[in-house]
Amino acid sequence: MPPPQTAKHVNLPKFMGDWYVISYFPWFAEKGHVNTMDIYKMRPDGRIDVTYAFRKKSLNAPRNEWKARARVFNPKTNAHWKIQFFPPFEGDFLILDVAPDYRYTVIGENSRKLLWIMSRKPTMCEDDYTAILGRLKDQGYDTSKLVKVLQPAG
């Protein structure tokens, strides 16, 4: 299967900021996390600071954060990044989909084993979510694996 198609173009300043994880493909590193979000901040050197914020098992649990750094790998589209949580290892970060008004985004990687659907708000419109699922299926993703993340009422 060919690599997933990314968004045609990502406006990096519009993309920066807070993104709530609405659903994702489960994997060990995020097990038991709720109220998860990614926070992107452009650095003066052109790289991107990434903060993964979460609580363990309860919306009332203390907030935890993991830090990473990313760089734009494809400057033509700005939709393919390399992300680094643990130097010197980098992983692919593909912005597969982003709403024209940047209210939602979808992040994946080449193997299709990791996937995140995110929104600027803790909840997402069902019509948007359903449309995203259809586009993901067209790209070969098994959307039945998606698990919703517990978020505070939006």
Backbone as a ProteinNet text record, in pm:
[ID]
protein_1_A
[PRIMARY]
MPPPQTAKHVNLPKFMGDWYVISYFPWFAEKGHVNTMDIYKMRPDGRIDVTYAFRKKSLNAPRNEWKARARVFNPKTNAHWKIQFFPPFEGDFLILDVAPDYRYTVIGENSRKLLWIMSRKPTMCEDDYTAILGRLKDQGYDTSKLVKVLQPAG
[TERTIARY]
84.7	0	89.3	57.7	139.9	127.5	225.2	215.4	87.2	36.9	-83.4	-58.6	-164.4	-158.4	-172.4	-87.9	-97.4	-186.6	-214.6	-285.3	-203.1	-269.6	-199.1	-109.7	-154.1	-73	-121.6	-26.9	-57.6	2.3	-82.6	-38.3	13	143.9	202.2	155.8	152.2	103.5	-39.5	-127	-264.8	-268.8	-174.2	-173	-123.2	-42.4	13.3	-98	-72.3	-169.3	-213.6	-328.2	-381.8	-470.2	-450.9	-533.3	-573.6	-703.7	-753.8	-761.4	-714.2	-723.3	-865.7	-935.5	-1073	-1073	-990.2	-975.6	-839	-797.5	-664.3	-659.5	-554.9	-527	-451	-502.5	-437.1	-296.6	-210.2	-74.5	-25.5	76.8	117.4	148.9	206.8	251.9	137	18.1	-95	-200.6	-171.1	-268.8	-310.9	-441.8	-496.7	-495.4	-456.3	-451.8	-587.5	-627.3	-749.8	-713.4	-806.7	-785.9	-653	-626.9	-500.4	-508.5	-395.4	-387.3	-243.4	-229.1	-99.5	-99.7	13.5	29.6	153.6	136.3	244.8	280.3	411.3	458	580.7	572.5	682.9	797	916.6	1037.2	1100.4	1181.1	1249.2	1339.6	1392.8	1481.9	1406.7	1271.5	1191	1144.1	1199.7	1152.6	1024.9	964.7	836.8	849.9	816.4	807.9	673.6	677	556	542.3	427	395	275.6	292.8	183.2	137.7	15.9	-38.1	-148.4	-154.1	-252.3	-272.9	-377.4	-403.8	-415.8	-382.5	-389.9	-523.5	-602.8	-725.9	-840.9	-818.3	-925.1	-906.2	-1017.8	-1010.9	-963.9	-970.7	-927.3	-782.2	-717.9	-577.7	-487.2	-368.4	-274.7	-237.9	-211.6	-170.8	-23.3	5.8	142.5	174.9	303.1	344.8	469.4	473.2	593	630.9	758.5	806.9	874.5	859.7	924.9	959.9	1034.2	1069.1	1044.5	993.6	966	1029.6	1048	1095	1014.8	989.4	917.7	1011.5	968.1	1047.5	1016.3	890.5	850.7	802	890.5	850.4	755.1	739.7	645.1	500.9	470.6	334.7	324.8	435.8	439.9	359.9	324.6	239.1	315.6	444.9	526.5	636.2	628.8	727.6	807.3	919.5	994.2	984.6	943.7	924.8	1020.9	1070.7	1172.3	1135.3	1095.2	1071.9	1199.1	1272.3	1392.9	1507.9	1593.4	1706.7	1793.1	1847.4	1848.8	1738.1	1640	1537.1	1429.8	1399	1293.4	1187.1	1062.6	953.7	880.4	810.3	729.9	603.3	564.4	445.7	378.6	268.7	200.1	68.6	52.8	-75.2	-158.1	-246.8	-324.4	-440.7	-495.5	-616.9	-619.1	-666.8	-686.6	-804.2	-893.4	-1009.7	-964.3	-1037.3	-1000.8	-989.6	-1071.2	-1065.3	-982.2	-913.6	-823.7	-897.8	-1022.4	-1098.2	-1070.3	-1021.3	-981.2	-859.6	-791	-680.3	-672.6	-600.4	-576.1	-426.8	-365.6	-222	-201.6	-107.3	-74	73.5	108.3	245	239.5	353.1	354	302	321.2	280.1	130	61.8	-81.5	-110.6	-10.2	-30.8	-66.1	-36.4	-66.6	-154.5	-252.3	-346.3	-410.6	-427.1	-493.6	-587.5	-710.3	-806	-815.1	-792.4	-786.5	-874	-912	-999.5	-950	-983.7	-949	-1029.2	-1140.6	-1226.2	-1225.5	-1264.9	-1265.1	-1368.3	-1458.6	-1558.1	-1551.6	-1606.8	-1606.6	-1745.9	-1784.1	-1911.5	-1916.6	-2026.6	-2040.2	-2028.8	-2078.7	-2067	-1920	-1839.8	-1696.4	-1630.9	-1662.7	-1601	-1633.8	-1759.9	-1802.3	-1732.4	-1721.1	-1653.7	-1505.6	-1442	-1300.7	-1285	-1373.7	-1366	-1373.5	-1460.6	-1472.7	-1343.7	-1281.4	-1155.7	-1043.4	-1043.3	-941.1	-957.8	-1079.8	-1104.8	-1054.4	-1077.3	-1029.5	-877	-808.6	-661.8	-610	-700.7	-658.2	-647.5	-702.8	-700	-819	-794.3	-899.7	-956.3	-1059.2	-1113.1	-1184.8	-1208.7	-1271	-1176.6	-1048.2	-949.1	-947.4	-1014.5	-1011.9	-1081.9	-1021.1	-1077.6	-1095.5	-1212.9	-1240.1	-1169.2	-1126.6	-1056.2	-1153.7	-1152	-1233.9	-1178.9	-1264.6	-1229	-1332.1	-1297.4	-1398.8	-1508.5	-1627.6	-1738.2	-1694.8	-1717.4	-1669	-1757.5
-118.2	0	124.7	223.4	345.1	421.5	507.6	587.3	670.3	703.3	786.9	923.5	979.1	1114	1215.6	1316.3	1423.1	1535.1	1629.3	1750.5	1819.2	1888.4	1954.3	2067.5	2139.1	2246.8	2276.3	2298.2	2334.7	2472.7	2563.7	2696.1	2680.6	2681.6	2652	2747.1	2879.1	2965.2	2930.5	2897.1	2858.8	2724.1	2635.7	2502.3	2502.9	2600.5	2606.6	2624.1	2579.1	2594.2	2460.2	2463.3	2348.1	2261.9	2129.6	2032	1921.7	1900.5	1792	1663.1	1554.5	1424.8	1372.2	1352.6	1302	1149.2	1091.9	946.3	913.2	787.8	745.9	593.8	545	401.9	373.3	284.3	257.4	201.4	247.3	193.1	214	138.2	128.7	263.9	356	481.8	569.5	551.9	636.9	562.3	441.3	359.5	429.4	440.2	498.7	650.5	715.5	861.9	919.2	1024.9	1098.2	1246	1324.6	1469.2	1496.4	1415.8	1428.6	1539.2	1603.6	1707.3	1726.2	1776.6	1818.1	1969.8	2027.7	2172.9	2199.1	2273.9	2303.3	2451.3	2477.4	2616	2631.9	2726.8	2753.2	2820.5	2771.5	2827.8	2928.1	3020.5	3115.8	3048.6	2928.5	2859.8	2778.4	2787.5	2717	2579.9	2526.9	2398.7	2421.4	2312.8	2320.4	2248.3	2319.2	2255.5	2184.6	2059.4	1978.1	1937.6	1965.3	1920.7	1826.8	1706.1	1610.9	1617.5	1665.2	1680.6	1577	1523.8	1420	1407.6	1336.7	1296.7	1144.3	1082.4	936.5	892.6	826.9	757.5	845.2	968.5	1052	1196.7	1263.2	1405.2	1489.5	1433.8	1505.9	1477.4	1387.4	1353.4	1470.6	1476.5	1583.3	1574.5	1689.6	1696.8	1659	1574.1	1535.8	1588.9	1607.5	1654	1580.5	1550.7	1500	1601.9	1626.7	1726.5	1658.4	1718.4	1670.6	1791.7	1764.8	1868.9	1812.1	1896.5	1853.8	1952.2	1901.3	1987.3	1952.1	2052.7	2030.3	1956.2	1841.2	1758.1	1789.8	1826.1	1861.7	2006.8	2102.6	2243.3	2284	2199.9	2231.5	2227.9	2128.5	2114.6	2151.6	2144.5	2159.2	2050.3	1943.2	1838.5	1713.4	1709.1	1595.5	1650.5	1609.5	1652	1529.6	1555.7	1455	1498.3	1406.5	1439.1	1355.3	1415.3	1350.6	1365.9	1253.5	1250.3	1208.5	1115.3	1061.1	1067.4	1169.3	1178.8	1052.9	1009.1	1070.8	1019	948.1	883.3	981.9	981.4	1064	974.3	1018.1	945.9	1036.4	973.8	1050.7	1100.9	1218.5	1285.7	1342.1	1279.5	1319.7	1387.3	1509.2	1578	1533.3	1438	1375.5	1461.9	1537.5	1613.3	1732.1	1843.5	1960.6	2038.1	2081.4	2157.9	2291.4	2343.3	2473.9	2584.3	2574.7	2674.6	2626.6	2513.3	2456.6	2420.9	2372.4	2329.5	2183.9	2105.5	1967.1	1933.3	1826.6	1773.1	1623	1555.3	1412.2	1390.1	1318.4	1291.1	1140.3	1100.8	960	943.3	823.1	795.6	688.5	663	581.9	439.5	375.4	235.4	218.9	328.9	329.2	260.4	243.7	181.2	283.2	409.7	516.4	619.9	670.8	766.5	845.5	974.7	1061.1	1154.6	1165.6	1265.8	1370.2	1496.5	1602.9	1721.4	1795.1	1910.2	2025.8	2145.1	2262.4	2266.1	2194.6	2188.1	2044.7	2024.5	1888.3	1794.5	1849.1	1768.1	1800.6	1710.3	1731.2	1706.5	1787	1771.9	1632.6	1562.7	1426.3	1423	1526.1	1530.4	1536.5	1618.3	1625.2	1490.5	1427.9	1300.2	1192.7	1185.3	1086	1108.8	1233.7	1265.5	1227.5	1253.8	1217.1	1065.5	990	843.8	794.3	853.3	814.3	839.4	954.3	985.2	892.8	857	765.2	625.3	579.6	448.4	448	559.4	570.3	561.3	596.1	590.2	457.7	365	233.1	217.4	309.4	297.4	214.1	127.9	48.9	132.7	209.2	303.1	233.2	102.7	29.7	21.7	47.5	44.5	173.4	277.3	404.9	393.9	454.5	459.4	605.2	638.7	776.3	805.9	929.4	974.9	1050.5	1020.5	1094.7	1235.3	1333.7	1473.9	1544	1659.3	1733.6	1782.2	1804.8	1856.8	1989.6	2003.3	2119.4	2236.6
0	0	0	-80.9	-83.5	48.3	78.4	201.2	202.1	319.9	327.1	263.6	208.8	152.8	266.1	263.5	364.1	311.7	399.3	358.3	249.7	159	48.9	97.9	199.6	257.1	399	488.4	626.4	653.8	697	738.8	881.8	898.1	1029.6	1139.3	1119.4	1227.7	1270.6	1175.9	1210.6	1282.9	1250.1	1308.9	1454.1	1489.7	1624.8	1727.5	1849.4	1957.9	2013.8	2080.1	2152.4	2062.9	2073.9	2004.1	2102.3	2121.8	2206.7	2124.8	2182.3	2115.1	2135.4	2025.9	2029.8	2026.9	1938.6	1933.4	1875.6	1897.3	1853.2	1843.2	1776.2	1777.1	1906.1	1991.7	2119.7	2102.2	2187.7	2194.9	2336.7	2376.3	2516.3	2580.6	2508.6	2568.8	2617.9	2562	2599.8	2680.3	2721.4	2794.4	2924	2942.6	3063.9	3067.5	2959.1	2957.1	2918.4	2988.2	2957.6	2947.3	2894.1	2878.6	2808	2703	2631.8	2527.9	2510.3	2409.3	2365.2	2243.5	2191.6	2184	2218.5	2212.3	2127.7	2020.4	1927.2	1936.1	1940.7	1949.3	1859.4	1767.2	1674.8	1749.5	1723.4	1783.6	1686.6	1737.6	1648.6	1545.1	1577.7	1483.9	1377.3	1376.6	1277.3	1320.4	1428.8	1480.7	1560.3	1603.6	1674.2	1806.9	1915	2046.3	2055	2098.4	2111.3	2257.1	2313.3	2448.7	2440.4	2491.4	2502.6	2648.4	2671.4	2806.8	2828.6	2950.7	2980	3130.3	3165.5	3303.7	3302.8	3413.8	3422.3	3481.9	3399.1	3437.3	3484.1	3527.2	3580.7	3537.5	3506.7	3472.6	3590.7	3712.5	3832.6	3870.3	3800.4	3830.5	3793	3851.5	3815	3666.3	3610	3468.5	3455	3358.2	3323.7	3184.9	3157.1	3025.5	2980.2	2851	2786.2	2680.2	2666.8	2571.3	2453.9	2337.9	2216.4	2131.1	2027.9	1932.1	1793.3	1705.5	1568.6	1471.3	1349	1240.9	1116.9	1036.5	911.7	817.2	770.5	680.4	534.2	506.6	370.6	370.9	341.8	346.2	233.4	131.8	24.1	75.5	161.5	214.5	362.7	435.6	582.2	653.2	581.7	638	679.3	654.5	697.6	788.2	914.4	1013.7	1057.3	1119.4	1194.1	1339.5	1426.2	1567.6	1651.1	1757.9	1839.6	1987.6	2048.5	2193.2	2265.9	2205.5	2267.1	2167.3	2178.3	2084.5	2092.9	1985.7	1852.8	1761.5	1815.2	1733.2	1690.2	1560.5	1504.3	1443.2	1453.7	1389.9	1293	1199.1	1105.4	1173.1	1136.2	1186	1062.6	1021.6	898.8	932.2	885.4	898.9	778.9	805.2	698.7	653.7	746.9	719.2	813.7	766.8	852.2	794.2	880.3	835	777.1	680.1	623.1	729.2	834.8	942.8	1062.8	1046.1	1148.4	1277.5	1264.6	1382.8	1417.6	1320.6	1346.6	1263	1304	1227.2	1251	1162.7	1176.1	1155.1	1249.5	1246.1	1233.8	1150.4	1135.7	1104.1	1061.3	1018.3	909.9	846.1	723.7	738.7	852.4	868.1	891	918.8	951.4	1085.6	1169.5	1300.9	1408	1384	1479.5	1410.3	1485.2	1428.8	1542.1	1520.8	1617.1	1543.6	1590.8	1543.1	1653.1	1616.4	1717.3	1678.1	1780.4	1763.1	1850	1811.9	1893.7	2023	2024.9	2143.7	2197.3	2324	2380	2316.8	2237.1	2167.2	2018.8	1938	1793.1	1738	1643.5	1572.8	1508.5	1525.4	1472.2	1320.4	1251.3	1105.5	1063	1132.5	1102.4	1125.9	1239.7	1275.8	1172	1131.8	1032.6	898.6	857.2	730.3	736.7	850.2	868.4	856.8	921.6	915.7	771.9	692.8	552.7	475.7	497.8	428.6	475	603.1	653.7	593.9	582.1	520	375.9	304.9	166.6	158.5	267.8	271.5	327.9	356.2	401.8	552.2	628.6	775.3	822.5	920.7	983.8	1098.9	1069.8	1169.5	1284.6	1271.5	1382.7	1503.2	1482.3	1591	1674	1626.5	1699.1	1833.5	1934.3	2069.2	2105.9	2156.1	2197.8	2330.4	2345	2464.9	2554	2683.2	2778	2789.8	2758.6	2766.9	2854.5	2911.4	2986.9	2893.9	2948.5	2867	2806.6	2677	2604.3	2613.6
[MASK]
++++++++++++++++++++++++++++++++++++++++++++++++++++++++++++++++++++++++++++++++++++++++++++++++++++++++++++++++++++++++++++++++++++++++++++++++++++++++++

